[in-house]
Amino acid sequence: MNITTTDTPVAPVQSGSVHTLSILVNNDPGVLMRICQVFSRRAFNIDSLVVSQGRDPRFSRMTIGISGDPAGLEQIIMQVSKLIDVIHCSEHTMTNSVTKEMILIKILCKKEERSGALQITEHFAGKTVDLTPHSMVVMITGNSPKIEAAVTMFSQYEIIETVRTGKVVMARGESAT
């Protein structure tokens, strides 16, 4: 992770879309709680949340997928940016970033159904990560629509469980996230 303290201009808000924010913070207790309070006060729902320590253990990167009134997004970005432990907060769009997530899908499938499930897995460029005589766990990575489409296709089997990572985002080109 590249550590940067330069300010990035706030992207124009697009109405009717889900927004993805990337926030670089000090890796200290309580930071996530303070950031979540900003979203709560503004009636934004957090749809996806990924937090991990960066290459430099003093900092963490938060990727937050949110939905709510688009008119309040710029205000949220400004309020989050003013928090003491926040180094950088910016919105990322599909045009200026790469966004991916991962899902594990556990399905029940009999031996005679397995080839169909494996064809779906192959179609979505997934991998089988666990296989038993009666079930399988598939891992698929990609953008949210691809993940949703895979879940729809696997719904012809009995889905026992799904676990999603949430979105991770990285700015395209040489720009720091």
Secondary structure as GFF3:
##gff-version 3
##sequence-region A 1 177
A	DSSP	beta_strand	19	26	.	.	.	ID=ss1
A	DSSP	alpha_helix	31	41	.	.	.	ID=ss2
A	DSSP	beta_strand	45	53	.	.	.	ID=ss3
A	DSSP	beta_strand	59	67	.	.	.	ID=ss4
A	DSSP	three_ten_helix	70	72	.	.	.	ID=ss5
A	DSSP	alpha_helix	73	82	.	.	.	ID=ss6
A	DSSP	beta_strand	86	92	.	.	.	ID=ss7
A	DSSP	beta_strand	97	108	.	.	.	ID=ss8
A	DSSP	three_ten_helix	111	113	.	.	.	ID=ss9
A	DSSP	alpha_helix	114	123	.	.	.	ID=ss10
A	DSSP	beta_strand	127	131	.	.	.	ID=ss11
A	DSSP	beta_strand	135	142	.	.	.	ID=ss12
A	DSSP	alpha_helix	144	154	.	.	.	ID=ss13
A	DSSP	beta_strand	158	164	.	.	.	ID=ss14
A	DSSP	beta_strand	168	171	.	.	.	ID=ss15
###
